[in-house]
Amino acid sequence: MKEVKFDASRLLLAAIFLLTIMGVALAVYTLRSNPVEEALSGNRVINVLFVIEENKKPLSTYVLMYYPATKRAAIFDIPGNLGLLLTRLNRVSRIDSLYDPGKTGSYETEIGKLLGIAPDFSVVITIDNLRYLVDLLEGVEVFIPTPVSFRDDSQLVLFPSGMTVLDGDKACVYATYSIPDEDRETEEFRRQRFFLGFLNRQIKMNDELKKPVIGKLYHSFFKTDMSQRTLMRLYDELSYIDTDRTNVQSVGGNLREVSGEMLIIPHWDGNLVKEVVKQTLGSLTRQSEDSLSERTHTVEVLNGTAVSGLAGRTAEMLRSFGYDVISTGNADRNDYERTVIIHRSGEENMVQAFADIIRCNNVRREYLPEELHEEHSIQNVEYKSDITLIIGRNFNGRYVVGN
């Protein structure tokens, strides 16, 4: 009888092959069963739509853009009274007129068309559920610059100045109150600060929220297209975000009356919004070790022409790109032929990005005295802005023509 020899090497190779096949299959299954993992595997920007809903309408809408490779994020605030030509309604109307609390697809689609990007995920929370969620998170911390004290028909609104931890009830009041003489920018800024605090608290509580009972309760407060597991994986990734350095940009425009209602009509037929988003995505994906590149840069806009109001309109446009325009005014004369950019920050990439926005190649460097090169004194009062823009006659309100 012939002896059968046991070939251990072949058995080992077969086992390795089987384990490899199982590993690949598990990886494919994981990607397919968790959309966040699939998005992360693509090395691309992840876009998340957040809606705080009141009375079945958006109170606040934000699109968070996050790039995993650089751990950077940016947020766009979409005003409800943004006026667009809505093909579904065949008229110019508020963007939030498309909002359906039971089916947000049309609203998401229109926001995607506005920004030029499509949201990957959506998270909706009603103002009632916000109350319970903030309490589950043990409060949301916000900075209130000046004390608030007034009474309307239904409630007393009272908030001290300084760092304050809001419980669920106070958070709802803070996010929803409106003072008759409060300007739109101040109200938007307040709600943006609250959203950042709310996001930051969820990130900090991420490990606690993963506990089975707490996680199930937490997930129940949202209307979302993500499973509990997917939502937790998303917040794992968002935990890298430094919310203190994350910029919230409002989609702006000109306030006009349309059919008896005041609407914000986006600048340049909405093309400016897409340019802002494109530049923002570029800054998120740019690999840079320069910590200064992520801060908000200050700009002074001076009108060097005889065109009235040009500095103010240009400032509004630059704010759409996230720049902090700290002052506007008239230049030393009104007959500048060429627009000029004067910069003091020393960040060549930042200055070039600024120049590209208005297509200006007339850029000058103003050197700081040696004693002002310390980091703590860069923003010395004598040099109050990183950039001074002097508008000349070759500026058409959007671009420099001819240089």
MOVEN-V724699 format. One record per residue. N is the residue number from 1. RES is the residue in one letter. PHI is phi in radians with two decimals (999 if undefined). OMEGA is omega in degrees with one decimal (NA if undefined). D_LAST is the distance of its C-alpha to the last C-alpha in Angstrom with 2 decimals. Layout:
BEGIN
<<N;RES;PHI;OMEGA;D_LAST> <N;RES;PHI;OMEGA;D_LAST>>
END
This chain:
BEGIN
<<1;M;999;-176.1;96.40> <2;K;-1.33;-179.3;92.91> <3;E;-1.40;177.6;91.03> <4;V;-1.59;-179.2;87.51> <5;K;-1.55;179.7;85.15> <6;F;-1.52;-178.1;82.50> <7;D;-1.69;-176.7;79.06> <8;A;-1.14;-177.5;77.17> <9;S;-1.15;178.7;74.02> <10;R;-1.15;178.3;73.64> <11;L;-1.12;178.8;74.14> <12;L;-1.13;178.4;71.50> <13;L;-1.10;178.8;68.97> <14;A;-1.12;179.6;69.78> <15;A;-1.14;178.9;69.30> <16;I;-1.11;179.2;65.90> <17;F;-1.06;-179.8;64.82> <18;L;-1.12;179.5;66.05> <19;L;-1.15;178.4;64.26> <20;T;-1.11;178.8;60.99> <21;I;-1.06;179.8;61.32> <22;M;-1.13;179.5;62.12> <23;G;-1.14;178.1;59.12> <24;V;-1.12;179.8;56.71> <25;A;-1.08;179.1;58.35> <26;L;-1.15;179.2;58.10> <27;A;-1.11;178.7;54.40> <28;V;-1.10;-180.0;53.72> <29;Y;-1.12;-180.0;55.83> <30;T;-1.09;179.4;54.05> <31;L;-1.11;-177.0;50.61> <32;R;-1.26;-176.4;51.87> <33;S;-1.55;178.5;53.76> <34;N;-2.28;-176.4;51.00> <35;P;-1.02;179.1;47.59> <36;V;-1.14;177.2;45.93> <37;E;-1.06;178.6;47.24> <38;E;-1.10;178.8;45.93> <39;A;-1.14;-180.0;42.43> <40;L;-1.15;-179.0;42.58> <41;S;-1.18;-179.6;43.72> <42;G;-1.47;179.0;40.60> <43;N;0.88;-178.2;38.30> <44;R;-2.41;177.4;35.91> <45;V;-1.25;177.2;34.70> <46;I;-1.76;-177.5;37.58> <47;N;-1.97;-177.7;36.89> <48;V;-2.15;177.4;39.57> <49;L;-1.64;176.7;39.86> <50;F;-2.00;177.7;41.75> <51;V;-2.23;168.5;43.19> <52;I;-1.74;-169.8;45.32> <53;E;-1.86;176.2;47.40> <54;E;-2.31;-179.2;49.21> <55;N;0.91;176.1;51.51> <56;K;1.14;174.8;50.39> <57;K;-2.32;179.2;46.73> <58;P;-1.17;170.4;43.85> <59;L;-1.41;177.2;43.69> <60;S;-2.49;176.6;40.84> <61;T;-2.31;-179.6;39.04> <62;Y;-2.30;171.7;37.14> <63;V;-1.99;178.9;35.75> <64;L;-1.68;176.9;36.07> <65;M;-1.95;-175.3;34.14> <66;Y;-2.32;178.1;35.75> <67;Y;-1.94;-173.9;35.13> <68;P;-1.04;-174.6;38.43> <69;A;-1.14;-179.4;37.13> <70;T;-1.87;-178.4;35.12> <71;K;1.08;179.4;37.23> <72;R;-1.84;-179.3;34.18> <73;A;-2.48;172.9;33.99> <74;A;-2.48;-176.8;31.85> <75;I;-2.28;175.4;33.15> <76;F;-1.94;178.7;31.80> <77;D;-1.69;-177.8;33.63> <78;I;-1.82;179.8;34.14> <79;P;-1.12;180.0;35.29> <80;G;-1.14;-178.4;38.26> <81;N;-1.65;173.7;36.98> <82;L;-1.18;-175.7;33.76> <83;G;-1.61;-179.2;33.70> <84;L;-2.33;171.7;33.20> <85;L;-1.40;-175.9;34.37> <86;L;-1.61;-176.6;37.36> <87;T;-1.10;179.9;38.66> <88;R;-1.14;-179.9;42.00> <89;L;-1.72;179.7;42.52> <90;N;1.03;176.7;40.63> <91;R;-2.88;173.4;39.00> <92;V;-1.39;-178.4;36.42> <93;S;-2.68;177.2;38.25> <94;R;-1.10;179.0;38.22> <95;I;-1.14;-178.2;37.61> <96;D;-1.35;174.9;40.84> <97;S;-1.22;177.0;42.83> <98;L;-1.50;-172.4;42.93> <99;Y;-1.29;174.4;44.56> <100;D;-2.15;-175.4;48.13> <101;P;-1.05;179.8;49.87> <102;G;-1.60;-175.9;52.08> <103;K;-2.73;-170.8;49.44> <104;T;-1.58;-174.0;45.83> <105;G;-1.01;-179.2;44.53> <106;S;-1.13;178.8;42.74> <107;Y;-1.13;178.5;41.04> <108;E;-1.08;-179.2;39.93> <109;T;-1.07;-179.1;38.65> <110;E;-1.17;176.7;36.50> <111;I;-1.15;176.6;35.03> <112;G;-1.07;177.7;34.31> <113;K;-1.16;-179.8;32.48> <114;L;-1.10;-174.5;30.46> <115;L;-1.52;-176.1;29.37> <116;G;1.44;177.0;29.29> <117;I;-2.39;-179.9;32.08> <118;A;-1.89;175.6;35.86> <119;P;-1.07;177.1;38.09> <120;D;-1.45;-177.0;40.64> <121;F;-2.43;176.4;43.13> <122;S;-2.34;179.1;43.88> <123;V;-2.36;179.4;45.86> <124;V;-2.08;175.8;47.17> <125;I;-2.32;177.8;49.29> <126;T;-1.33;-178.3;50.98> <127;I;-1.12;177.3;51.20> <128;D;-1.19;178.5;54.96> <129;N;-1.23;176.3;54.59> <130;L;-1.04;179.5;51.93> <131;R;-1.02;-178.0;54.72> <132;Y;-1.22;-177.4;56.98> <133;L;-1.19;178.6;54.31> <134;V;-1.08;176.8;53.18> <135;D;-1.15;176.7;56.83> <136;L;-1.09;179.6;57.21> <137;L;-1.44;179.8;54.28> <138;E;1.13;173.7;56.09> <139;G;1.76;176.7;53.35> <140;V;-2.17;-177.9;49.59> <141;E;-1.60;176.3;48.11> <142;V;-2.36;174.1;45.36> <143;F;-1.78;179.6;44.03> <144;I;-1.89;-172.6;44.54> <145;P;-1.15;179.9;42.62> <146;T;-2.32;-178.7;44.79> <147;P;-1.10;180.0;48.27> <148;V;-2.06;178.9;48.71> <149;S;-2.65;174.1;51.84> <150;F;-2.82;179.3;52.47> <151;R;-2.14;172.3;54.89> <152;D;-1.89;-174.7;54.22> <153;D;-1.16;-172.0;56.86> <154;S;-2.03;-172.3;57.69> <155;Q;-2.75;171.8;56.98> <156;L;-1.73;178.8;56.36> <157;V;-1.80;-173.3;53.01> <158;L;-2.48;178.1;53.34> <159;F;-2.38;176.8;51.18> <160;P;-1.36;176.5;51.20> <161;S;-1.42;179.1;48.08> <162;G;1.74;178.5;47.36> <163;M;-1.23;-176.2;47.81> <164;T;-2.36;174.3;50.10> <165;V;-1.72;-178.4;51.76> <166;L;-1.63;171.2;52.11> <167;D;-1.43;-174.5;55.04> <168;G;-1.04;-179.0;54.99> <169;D;-1.11;-178.7;55.88> <170;K;-1.18;178.7;53.47> <171;A;-1.08;179.6;50.65> <172;C;-1.15;177.4;51.13> <173;V;-1.14;-177.6;51.11> <174;Y;-1.09;-177.5;48.01> <175;A;-1.36;-171.6;46.09> <176;T;-2.01;-172.4;47.18> <177;Y;-1.18;179.8;47.70> <178;S;-2.48;177.6;45.58> <179;I;-1.65;-175.9;45.69> <180;P;-0.90;-176.4;45.25> <181;D;-1.69;178.5;42.88> <182;E;-1.39;-178.5;40.93> <183;D;-1.30;-174.3;37.27> <184;R;-1.06;-178.1;35.99> <185;E;-1.12;179.3;33.70> <186;T;-1.16;179.1;36.69> <187;E;-1.14;178.1;38.95> <188;E;-1.08;-178.6;36.54> <189;F;-1.08;179.5;36.07> <190;R;-1.06;-179.0;39.86> <191;R;-1.20;175.9;40.50> <192;Q;-1.14;178.6;37.85> <193;R;-1.10;178.6;39.57> <194;F;-1.15;-179.6;42.86> <195;F;-1.06;178.3;41.71> <196;L;-1.10;176.8;40.49> <197;G;-1.13;178.4;43.85> <198;F;-1.12;177.7;45.70> <199;L;-1.12;-179.2;43.90> <200;N;-1.08;-179.5;44.47> <201;R;-1.18;177.2;48.15> <202;Q;-1.13;178.0;48.66> <203;I;-1.10;-178.8;47.11> <204;K;-1.17;-177.9;49.39> <205;M;-1.62;-171.7;52.42> <206;N;-0.99;-179.1;51.77> <207;D;-1.11;178.9;54.82> <208;E;-1.15;-178.0;57.09> <209;L;-1.25;179.0;55.83> <210;K;-1.37;179.4;56.83> <211;K;-1.08;-169.5;60.49> <212;P;-0.85;-175.6;62.17> <213;V;-1.20;-179.6;63.43> <214;I;-1.15;-179.5;60.41> <215;G;-1.09;179.2;57.98> <216;K;-1.14;177.9;59.74> <217;L;-1.14;179.5;59.67> <218;Y;-1.00;-177.8;56.01> <219;H;-1.10;-176.9;55.00> <220;S;-1.20;-178.9;57.10> <221;F;-1.36;-176.5;54.90> <222;F;-1.84;162.1;51.93> <223;K;-1.82;-172.8;51.33> <224;T;-2.60;176.0;49.53> <225;D;-1.52;-179.9;49.36> <226;M;-1.78;171.9;50.08> <227;S;-1.27;178.1;53.56> <228;Q;-1.03;-179.6;54.72> <229;R;-1.11;179.8;54.33> <230;T;-1.16;179.5;50.79> <231;L;-1.09;179.4;49.75> <232;M;-1.13;178.6;51.22> <233;R;-1.15;177.7;49.46> <234;L;-1.08;-179.1;46.12> <235;Y;-1.24;170.4;46.77> <236;D;-1.01;-177.8;47.82> <237;E;-1.28;-178.9;44.31> <238;L;-1.19;-179.6;42.62> <239;S;-1.12;177.8;44.71> <240;Y;-1.39;-175.8;42.14> <241;I;-1.24;171.2;39.53> <242;D;-1.62;-175.0;38.91> <243;T;-1.14;178.2;38.73> <244;D;-1.18;-178.2;37.93> <245;R;-2.00;179.5;34.56> <246;T;-1.64;-175.8;33.91> <247;N;-1.53;173.4;31.19> <248;V;-1.86;-178.6;31.99> <249;Q;-1.88;177.4;29.06> <250;S;-1.52;173.4;29.86> <251;V;-1.31;-172.8;28.60> <252;G;-1.90;179.9;27.31> <253;G;3.01;179.0;26.38> <254;N;-1.65;179.7;27.27> <255;L;-1.42;-178.6;30.97> <256;R;-2.37;176.3;32.49> <257;E;-1.56;178.6;36.05> <258;V;-2.27;-179.8;37.12> <259;S;0.94;176.7;40.79> <260;G;1.39;-178.7;41.81> <261;E;-2.23;179.2;40.16> <262;M;-1.44;-178.2;37.12> <263;L;-2.12;174.5;34.79> <264;I;-1.62;-179.9;31.51> <265;I;-1.62;-176.8;29.23> <266;P;-0.99;179.6;26.58> <267;H;-1.09;172.4;22.92> <268;W;0.91;176.2;21.24> <269;D;0.99;177.9;24.65> <270;G;1.51;-179.2;25.19> <271;N;-1.19;179.4;22.28> <272;L;-1.11;179.8;20.84> <273;V;-1.02;-179.3;24.24> <274;K;-1.13;176.9;24.19> <275;E;-1.14;178.1;20.79> <276;V;-1.07;-179.9;22.27> <277;V;-1.09;-179.5;25.40> <278;K;-1.07;178.8;23.70> <279;Q;-1.16;179.3;21.91> <280;T;-1.09;178.4;25.25> <281;L;-1.07;177.3;27.18> <282;G;-1.10;179.5;24.96> <283;S;-1.24;178.6;25.70> <284;L;-1.20;-173.7;29.37> <285;T;-1.57;-179.0;29.80> <286;R;-1.29;177.9;27.92> <287;Q;-1.35;-177.7;30.63> <288;S;-2.61;177.0;30.06> <289;E;-1.74;-178.2;32.58> <290;D;-1.41;-176.9;30.29> <291;S;-1.15;-179.1;31.92> <292;L;-1.24;-175.2;29.03> <293;S;-1.20;-177.0;26.79> <294;E;-1.67;-178.1;28.90> <295;R;-1.45;177.7;28.76> <296;T;-1.39;-176.0;26.78> <297;H;-1.65;-175.2;23.86> <298;T;-1.67;-176.2;23.42> <299;V;-2.36;170.5;20.38> <300;E;-1.97;-179.1;20.06> <301;V;-1.99;179.9;17.78> <302;L;-2.10;-179.1;17.38> <303;N;-1.57;178.9;16.41> <304;G;-1.77;178.7;14.77> <305;T;-2.19;177.9;15.14> <306;A;-1.64;-179.4;18.41> <307;V;-1.40;-176.0;18.26> <308;S;-1.21;174.5;21.34> <309;G;1.39;-175.7;21.50> <310;L;-1.17;179.5;17.84> <311;A;-1.12;-179.6;18.29> <312;G;-1.13;179.5;21.42> <313;R;-1.17;178.1;20.11> <314;T;-1.18;178.3;17.19> <315;A;-1.06;179.7;19.88> <316;E;-1.10;178.1;22.08> <317;M;-1.11;-179.0;19.57> <318;L;-1.19;176.6;19.03> <319;R;-1.09;177.1;22.82> <320;S;-1.07;178.8;23.19> <321;F;-1.53;175.6;21.64> <322;G;1.64;178.4;24.28> <323;Y;-1.42;178.7;22.53> <324;D;-1.64;178.8;24.72> <325;V;-1.41;-171.7;22.93> <326;I;-1.59;177.9;25.39> <327;S;-2.83;173.3;24.17> <328;T;-2.32;179.1;22.06> <329;G;3.05;178.6;22.03> <330;N;-1.68;176.1;20.51> <331;A;-1.30;-178.3;18.55> <332;D;-1.17;175.1;20.31> <333;R;-2.67;-175.6;18.88> <334;N;-2.01;-178.7;17.32> <335;D;-2.18;175.9;15.12> <336;Y;-1.16;176.9;11.98> <337;E;-1.35;-175.3;9.22> <338;R;-1.98;173.6;6.45> <339;T;-1.27;-178.2;7.43> <340;V;-2.32;174.9;9.29> <341;I;-1.93;176.0;11.74> <342;I;-1.96;-177.9;15.03> <343;H;-2.17;-174.6;17.60> <344;R;-2.26;-170.9;21.27> <345;S;-1.37;-177.1;22.97> <346;G;1.48;179.0;22.75> <347;E;-1.63;-173.4;22.28> <348;E;-1.13;-179.3;19.55> <349;N;-1.12;179.4;20.00> <350;M;-1.12;-178.7;19.79> <351;V;-1.13;178.9;16.58> <352;Q;-1.12;177.6;14.97> <353;A;-1.09;177.5;16.50> <354;F;-1.11;-179.2;15.13> <355;A;-1.09;-179.4;11.50> <356;D;-1.13;-178.5;12.26> <357;I;-1.04;-178.4;13.60> <358;I;-1.88;177.6;10.50> <359;R;1.02;-178.6;8.26> <360;C;-1.94;177.1;6.43> <361;N;-1.95;177.0;6.66> <362;N;-1.67;-173.7;7.08> <363;V;-2.07;179.7;10.74> <364;R;-2.16;177.7;13.79> <365;R;-1.76;174.5;17.42> <366;E;-1.91;-174.3;20.06> <367;Y;-1.43;177.3;23.44> <368;L;-1.42;171.5;26.48> <369;P;-1.05;-175.6;29.76> <370;E;-0.93;-175.3;32.17> <371;E;-1.22;-179.1;34.53> <372;L;-1.74;-176.8;32.02> <373;H;-1.46;174.1;31.48> <374;E;-1.15;-175.6;34.48> <375;E;-1.01;-174.8;33.75> <376;H;-1.27;-176.2;35.57> <377;S;-2.08;179.1;33.47> <378;I;-1.03;-179.2;29.88> <379;Q;-1.62;177.5;29.52> <380;N;-1.06;-175.6;31.02> <381;V;-1.02;-179.6;30.78> <382;E;-1.20;179.1;28.95> <383;Y;-2.16;-166.5;26.11> <384;K;-1.37;179.9;26.38> <385;S;-2.39;175.3;23.35> <386;D;-1.20;-175.9;21.83> <387;I;-2.35;167.0;18.30> <388;T;-1.98;177.0;17.03> <389;L;-1.86;174.9;14.01> <390;I;-1.82;-175.3;13.08> <391;I;-1.42;177.3;11.52> <392;G;-1.92;-176.6;9.66> <393;R;-1.18;-179.5;9.88> <394;N;-1.52;177.2;6.66> <395;F;-1.80;-174.9;8.62> <396;N;-1.69;-178.4;11.36> <397;G;1.75;177.2;13.79> <398;R;-2.32;-177.9;13.14> <399;Y;-2.27;168.9;9.62> <400;V;-1.45;-177.3;6.00> <401;V;-1.91;175.8;5.58> <402;G;1.51;-177.0;3.83> <403;N;0.94;NA;0.00>>
END
